[in-house]
Amino acid sequence: SNALLVGGLAIGLLALAALAASSSDNGLPPLPVPRAPRATTAEQAANERLILTMFEANGFSPKVAKAAVINAWAESRLDARAVGDNGQAVGLFQISSLGGRRVINFDRTNPVLNTKWIIVNEARALQKVEMARTVGEASELFCRLARRQHPGIASRGGHTCQ
């Protein structure tokens, strides 16, 4: 069962990469291709399911939920204990302890709380992400809008929207 979920994650991310790489008729340059995982674990599969479930339970479309998974993969490789930016950024979405104007006073390594913080604090930006036509566009918008509105979301090397 876990092997199917892990395999499904890899296949799903490869499919999303193909969507993002496909040519667009909007005159914009092609979107960066989200990297497919080299290896996946049961924890990564569980975190993917958690993100998808929480986003959809909070009224977001499957497209935005998938964009959130791509963003979390780029930020942390879906590792809830990931730490970046010299210890400032932690968790699935690499939420910075600096938090912009918000006080960050929760366990950022808790995948439920980390995901909830994004859903609550990025609600306005995420509504704009709903306007994207593809998952690739949605993942790019997710990254750009979240980082622009809240400096508390850390910037990591190799992220799709640098």
Buried (B, 14 or more C-beta within 10 A) or exposed (E): EEEEBBEEBBEBBBEBBEBBBEEBEEEEEEBBBBBBBEEBBEEBBBBBEBBBEBBEEBEBBEBBBBBBBBBBBBBBBBBBEBBBBEEBBBBBBBBBBBBBEEEBEEEBBBBBBBBBBBBEBBEEBBEBBBEBEBBBBBBBBBBBBBBEBBEBBBBBEEBBBE
